[in-house]
């Protein structure tokens, strides 16, 4: 048995609607999938922030040299992944 659905009204760009216009169920399923992916991304980001906060509580803030070294590693990863498939990180 499927989970009961909640009806909401949203505003979408016309080009996106045109992509899924032939099958309204596909549009709804796609919106659900995108929202689930965004929720996972936000949950992962919150978990990472909590982990970093725990590390700072345990070990203190990293010194500037360590920050610089870590930033260099992330820069090299970004250079190896120009499409951004490994995600975006900011210092």
N, C-alpha and C positions, 0 to 999 in steps of 0.2 A: 504494500500500500504506500502510495507516495505522500509526501508531506504536504499539508494544505498550503496553498499559495496565498500571498497577499497581493491585492491589486493596487498598483501605484500608477500615477500619471507622471511621465517623464518627457522632457523635450530633447529631441535628437537632431543631429545635422542631417539634412536631406540626402546627402551622398551615402551616409551610413544606412539610412532606412532603405534606399534603393538597392543596396547590396543584399538585403534580407527580405525585401518586399514580397517575394513570391511565397514565403512560408512564415506566417506570423509566429508559429511555435519556435522556429529557428531563431528568430530575433529574441524572443524571451529567454530561450536556453542560452544564447550567446551572452546576453546581458547578465544572466545568473553566473555563467562561467567567468566572465570578466570581473564581476564583483567578488566572487570567491577568490580569484587570483589576487586581487587587490587586498582583500582581507588577510590572506596568507602573507603577502609582502609586508603589510603593516604589522602583523603579529611577529614576523621574523625580525623586523626592524626594532620593535619594542623589546624583544628578547635579547637582541644584540646590545641595545642600549643598556639594559639591565645588567648584562654580563660585564660590559665595560665599566659600569658604575661599581660593580662588585670588585673588579680588578683594581680600580682606583682606590676604593675603600681599603683593600687589603695591602696594596703595594705603593699607593700614592701616585701622583701624577708623573708621567714619564718626563725625563729631562729633554731639553731641546734637541740634543744629538740623537736620541732614540726616536723622537718624533720625526726628525729629518730622514733618518734611515728607513723608517716604516713608510713614510710618504714616497721615498724613492722606489721602494718595492711595489707599492700600489701604482705608481706612475709606469713602471715597467710592465705590470700586468695590463694596464690600460693600453699601452703601446702595442702589446701582443694581441689585443682584443679590440680592434677599432670599431667593431659593430656593437660593442657594449654588451656582449652576451653573458659576461660574468657579473653584470650589475654595475651600478655606479657607487663609488665611494667618495666621500669628501673629507678633507682633513679638518 
